[in-house]
Amino acid sequence: MTQTNEPNQETCAGNCSSCPSATGCSDPRNADAPKGLPPKADVNVKHVVLVLSGKGGVGKSTVSANLAYALANRGYKTALIDLDIHGPDIPKMLGIEDARLQSYDGKIIEPVRVTGNLAVISMAFLLPERNTPVIWRGPMKMTVIRQFLEDVSWGDLDYMIVDLPPGTGDEALTVAQLAPNIAGAIIVTTPQDVAVLDSSKAAEFIKKLDLRVLGIVENMSGFVCPHCKEEVDIFGKGGGKKEAEKIGVPFLGAIPLDPEMRKAADEGRPFIIRRAGAEENPTWKSFDAIMQAMVDQIEE
């Protein structure tokens, strides 16, 4: 099917200022609309890291939350933006789902501060009820993404972790265009072939935007029985590493399938702090190693 920049005459309302296709549309009503990419958001951050996946259910938000917490625990000033607008789960995982956003001047939003080094913003903080759906099209999401970036009192940041919804849609494209100083993207997958296939599409998407793939993380990689200590590959093992080698990107590490990880998310206490001091735990060691591998990739 051939893609064109022409508007659909039956549905186009002529509201060019909020249309995501305005920069390439030849409709006469669009003559005065600005051309080219939108300006970068004004936020003082050294490194922006996008966390995305090709499909849902691979543990992307779990990786984002624990990665952000690990960075904050290392002393980095860290922001965590939950851009899964239709399914914001980060507040639940951090135990801050009852928090609400505030503004002291009616213009700049105060993020929810989890620790002295970690601040979070999410669509969940704006919903009247936890089961309220967000029924928005692309232009509305583009507007709130810019607000989450530059209309928030972030202060000076070392890292901004952006948790994106599955796939390569509006949210991923918009933040890639608006966010400054993007260090690259982390692709989260599980070992099975179907998930790996979709993760390769996410990696190709990042490359087409001329951004760097910092690496692939394989989640739910093997399960060690707590009783007999035998390892069982419930979802397979090694698929993420093989895909990283195939497409020529770094492999940041594998995270085992751990029941304590699920429990930590349900209780709102990130696994990385539940296991603080238990450095011999394989899952804790995996997260810490992935965080360090990401930092090493960025600082090379």
C-alpha positions as CSV (number, residue, x, y, z in Angstrom):
1,M,0.0,0.0,0.0
2,T,1.5,3.3,-1.0
3,Q,1.9,5.9,1.7
4,T,1.2,9.6,0.9
5,N,1.3,12.9,2.7
6,E,-2.1,13.9,1.4
7,P,-4.9,14.4,4.0
8,N,-8.0,12.3,4.0
9,Q,-10.6,14.8,2.8
10,E,-13.4,13.0,4.6
11,T,-11.7,13.1,8.0
12,C,-9.3,16.1,7.9
13,A,-10.6,19.0,10.0
14,G,-7.9,21.4,8.9
15,N,-6.4,21.6,12.4
16,C,-2.8,21.6,11.2
17,S,-1.2,22.7,14.4
18,S,-2.0,19.4,16.2
19,C,-1.6,17.0,13.2
20,P,1.4,14.7,13.3
21,S,1.5,14.7,9.5
22,A,1.5,18.5,9.2
23,T,5.3,18.8,8.4
24,G,4.8,16.8,5.1
25,C,1.3,17.6,4.2
26,S,0.7,19.5,0.9
27,D,-2.9,20.6,1.7
28,P,-3.3,24.4,1.0
29,R,-4.7,24.9,4.5
30,N,-1.2,23.8,5.8
31,A,0.7,26.6,4.1
32,D,1.6,28.4,7.3
33,A,2.3,25.4,9.4
34,P,6.0,25.0,10.5
35,K,8.1,22.6,8.5
36,G,10.8,20.2,9.6
37,L,11.2,18.4,12.9
38,P,9.9,20.0,16.1
39,P,12.4,21.7,18.4
40,K,14.0,19.6,21.2
41,A,12.5,19.9,24.6
42,D,14.2,22.1,27.1
43,V,15.4,19.8,29.8
44,N,18.9,19.7,31.4
45,V,19.9,16.0,31.2
46,K,23.2,14.4,30.3
47,H,21.9,11.0,29.0
48,V,18.4,10.0,27.9
49,V,17.9,6.2,27.7
50,L,14.8,4.8,25.9
51,V,13.6,1.3,27.1
52,L,11.4,-0.4,24.6
53,S,10.3,-3.8,23.3
54,G,8.8,-5.2,20.2
55,K,5.9,-6.7,22.1
56,G,4.1,-6.6,25.4
57,G,4.6,-8.9,28.4
58,V,8.4,-9.2,28.3
59,G,9.0,-7.2,31.5
60,K,10.1,-3.9,30.0
61,S,8.6,-1.8,32.8
62,T,10.2,-4.0,35.4
63,V,13.6,-3.5,33.8
64,S,13.0,0.3,33.5
65,A,12.0,0.6,37.2
66,N,14.8,-1.4,38.6
67,L,17.4,0.1,36.2
68,A,16.3,3.6,37.3
69,Y,16.5,2.6,41.0
70,A,19.9,1.1,40.4
71,L,21.3,4.3,38.9
72,A,19.8,6.4,41.7
73,N,21.4,4.1,44.3
74,R,24.7,4.7,42.6
75,G,24.4,8.4,43.2
76,Y,23.2,9.4,39.7
77,K,20.4,12.1,39.6
78,T,17.8,10.1,37.7
79,A,14.4,10.7,36.2
80,L,12.0,7.9,35.2
81,I,9.2,8.8,32.7
82,D,6.4,6.3,32.2
83,L,5.3,6.9,28.7
84,D,3.0,3.9,28.5
85,I,0.1,6.3,28.5
86,H,-2.6,3.7,28.0
87,G,-1.2,1.2,30.6
88,P,1.0,3.1,33.1
89,D,2.4,0.6,35.6
90,I,5.5,2.2,36.9
91,P,3.8,3.9,39.9
92,K,2.4,0.5,41.0
93,M,5.9,-1.1,40.8
94,L,7.4,1.7,42.9
95,G,4.6,1.8,45.5
96,I,3.6,5.4,44.7
97,E,0.3,4.7,42.8
98,D,-1.7,7.0,45.2
99,A,0.5,10.0,44.5
100,R,-0.8,13.0,42.5
101,L,1.1,15.7,40.6
102,Q,1.3,19.2,42.0
103,S,2.2,22.6,40.6
104,Y,3.2,25.6,42.8
105,D,2.8,28.2,40.0
106,G,0.2,26.5,37.7
107,K,2.8,26.1,35.0
108,I,5.7,23.8,36.1
109,I,4.8,20.3,37.4
110,E,6.5,18.8,40.4
111,P,7.4,15.1,39.8
112,V,6.9,12.5,42.4
113,R,10.2,12.1,44.2
114,V,10.8,8.5,45.3
115,T,14.3,9.1,46.8
116,G,16.7,12.1,46.8
117,N,18.1,10.9,43.5
118,L,15.0,9.5,41.8
119,A,12.0,11.4,40.4
120,V,9.1,9.9,38.5
121,I,6.2,11.1,36.3
122,S,3.4,9.0,34.9
123,M,0.0,9.3,33.4
124,A,-1.3,7.3,36.3
125,F,-0.8,10.3,38.6
126,L,-3.4,12.2,36.6
127,L,-6.2,9.6,36.4
128,P,-9.2,10.0,38.8
129,E,-9.4,6.2,39.3
130,R,-6.9,3.4,38.8
131,N,-9.2,1.8,36.2
132,T,-9.8,5.0,34.2
133,P,-8.9,4.4,30.6
134,V,-7.0,6.9,28.5
135,I,-8.7,7.2,25.1
136,W,-6.4,9.4,23.1
137,R,-5.2,9.7,19.6
138,G,-1.7,10.6,18.5
139,P,-1.8,14.4,18.8
140,M,-2.9,14.3,22.4
141,K,-0.1,11.9,23.3
142,M,2.4,14.1,21.5
143,T,1.4,17.1,23.6
144,V,1.6,15.3,26.9
145,I,5.0,13.8,26.0
146,R,6.4,17.3,25.5
147,Q,4.9,18.4,28.8
148,F,6.4,15.5,30.6
149,L,9.8,16.4,29.2
150,E,10.0,20.2,29.6
151,D,7.1,21.3,31.9
152,V,8.4,19.3,34.8
153,S,10.8,20.5,37.5
154,W,13.4,17.9,36.9
155,G,16.4,20.0,37.9
156,D,19.9,18.9,36.6
157,L,19.8,15.2,35.7
158,D,22.5,12.6,34.9
159,Y,20.1,10.0,33.5
160,M,16.5,10.0,32.2
161,I,15.0,6.6,31.7
162,V,12.0,6.5,29.4
163,D,9.7,3.5,29.7
164,L,7.9,3.2,26.4
165,P,4.9,1.1,25.4
166,P,5.4,-2.0,23.3
167,G,6.0,-1.5,19.6
168,T,7.2,1.5,17.5
169,G,4.3,3.8,17.5
170,D,3.6,7.5,18.3
171,E,5.1,7.5,21.8
172,A,8.5,6.1,20.7
173,L,8.7,8.3,17.6
174,T,7.7,11.4,19.5
175,V,10.1,11.1,22.3
176,A,12.9,10.2,19.9
177,Q,12.3,13.5,18.1
178,L,11.8,15.7,21.3
179,A,14.2,14.4,23.9
180,P,17.7,15.9,24.0
181,N,21.0,14.0,24.4
182,I,19.6,10.6,23.7
183,A,22.4,8.1,24.6
184,G,20.5,5.3,22.9
185,A,17.9,2.6,23.5
186,I,17.7,-0.7,25.5
187,I,15.6,-3.4,23.8
188,V,14.0,-5.9,26.3
189,T,13.0,-9.3,25.1
190,T,12.3,-12.8,26.4
191,P,14.1,-15.8,24.9
192,Q,11.4,-17.3,22.7
193,D,11.5,-16.8,19.0
194,V,8.3,-14.8,18.7
195,A,9.5,-12.2,21.2
196,V,13.0,-12.1,19.7
197,L,11.5,-11.5,16.2
198,D,9.7,-8.4,17.4
199,S,12.7,-7.2,19.4
200,S,14.7,-7.1,16.1
201,K,12.0,-4.8,14.7
202,A,12.4,-2.4,17.6
203,A,16.2,-2.4,17.1
204,E,15.8,-1.6,13.4
205,F,13.4,1.2,14.3
206,I,16.0,2.8,16.6
207,K,18.7,2.5,13.8
208,K,16.4,4.1,11.3
209,L,16.2,7.1,13.6
210,D,20.0,7.3,13.6
211,L,20.1,6.5,17.3
212,R,22.3,3.9,19.1
213,V,21.1,0.6,20.3
214,L,22.8,0.3,23.7
215,G,22.0,-3.3,23.9
216,I,19.5,-6.1,24.3
217,V,18.4,-7.4,27.6
218,E,17.0,-11.0,27.8
219,N,14.4,-11.2,30.6
220,M,12.8,-14.4,32.1
221,S,15.9,-16.3,31.0
222,G,15.8,-19.6,32.8
223,F,14.2,-20.5,36.1
224,V,16.1,-22.0,39.1
225,C,13.8,-24.2,41.2
226,P,13.9,-23.0,44.8
227,H,13.6,-26.6,46.0
228,C,15.9,-28.7,44.0
229,K,18.0,-25.9,42.5
230,E,17.6,-27.4,39.0
231,E,17.5,-24.8,36.2
232,V,14.5,-25.1,33.9
233,D,14.2,-23.1,30.6
234,I,10.5,-22.3,30.7
235,F,10.7,-19.7,27.9
236,G,13.9,-21.0,26.5
237,K,17.3,-19.4,26.9
238,G,19.9,-17.5,24.9
239,G,17.5,-16.1,22.2
240,G,18.3,-12.5,23.1
241,K,22.0,-13.0,23.0
242,K,21.9,-14.8,19.6
243,E,19.8,-11.9,18.2
244,A,22.2,-9.3,19.5
245,E,25.0,-11.1,17.8
246,K,23.0,-11.5,14.6
247,I,22.1,-7.8,14.2
248,G,25.4,-6.5,15.6
249,V,24.4,-4.8,18.8
250,P,25.7,-5.4,22.4
251,F,24.1,-7.9,24.7
252,L,23.8,-6.3,28.1
253,G,22.8,-9.4,30.0
254,A,20.1,-12.0,31.0
255,I,17.7,-11.8,33.9
256,P,16.4,-15.1,35.4
257,L,12.7,-15.8,35.9
258,D,12.3,-15.2,39.7
259,P,9.1,-15.4,41.7
260,E,10.5,-12.7,44.0
261,M,10.6,-10.3,41.1
262,R,6.8,-10.6,40.7
263,K,6.3,-10.3,44.4
264,A,8.5,-7.1,44.5
265,A,6.4,-5.5,41.7
266,D,3.1,-6.3,43.3
267,E,4.3,-5.0,46.7
268,G,5.6,-1.8,45.1
269,R,9.2,-2.4,46.3
270,P,11.6,-2.7,43.4
271,F,13.6,-5.9,43.4
272,I,16.9,-4.1,43.3
273,I,16.3,-2.6,46.8
274,R,14.6,-5.8,48.2
275,R,17.9,-7.6,47.4
276,A,20.2,-4.8,48.5
277,G,23.0,-6.5,50.4
278,A,22.2,-9.9,48.9
279,E,24.8,-9.6,46.1
280,E,25.0,-13.4,45.7
281,N,21.4,-13.6,44.4
282,P,21.5,-14.2,40.6
283,T,18.7,-11.9,39.8
284,W,20.1,-9.0,41.8
285,K,23.6,-9.6,40.3
286,S,22.0,-9.5,36.8
287,F,20.3,-6.1,37.3
288,D,23.4,-4.6,38.7
289,A,25.6,-6.0,35.9
290,I,23.1,-4.7,33.2
291,M,23.1,-1.2,34.8
292,Q,26.9,-1.2,34.8
293,A,27.1,-2.5,31.2
294,M,24.7,0.3,30.1
295,V,26.8,3.0,31.8
296,D,30.0,1.6,30.3
297,Q,28.4,1.7,26.8
298,I,27.4,5.3,27.3
299,E,30.7,6.5,28.8
300,E,32.9,4.8,26.1
